[in-house]
Amino acid sequence: MRFEEIFLEKADLQKFEMYRTLVSQHGEPLTITDLSGRLGLSYQQSYNVFQELSRDMADLDGATKAAVKHTLTRGEPVLPVDVYRAKLLEGAIAF
């Protein structure tokens, strides 16, 4: 079992999994439909998680939400995956 699965709430875990999936594409763009298939979520769930992820990244990076969305859909990292994971874990109830 991974560390994130123990400490993160479901919503944060979904955001982390989506971010990791997006940046693992190394510049290959993904659509919401692609993400929903890879993560096993409905289109609506994937859309909502993507919106929350975009908000998180904009808050952490200081960029606009539109710029973050553009960067994410191109498969480029806004922050290193480990930095985002650490930020999510800092906000977890267990910590």
Protein Blocks (a to p, Z undefined) as FASTA:
>chain_A
ZZklmmpcfklmmmmmmmmmmmmnnopacdfklmmmmnopafklmmmmmmmmmmmmmmmn
opafklmmmmmmnopafbdfklmmmmmmmmpmkZZ
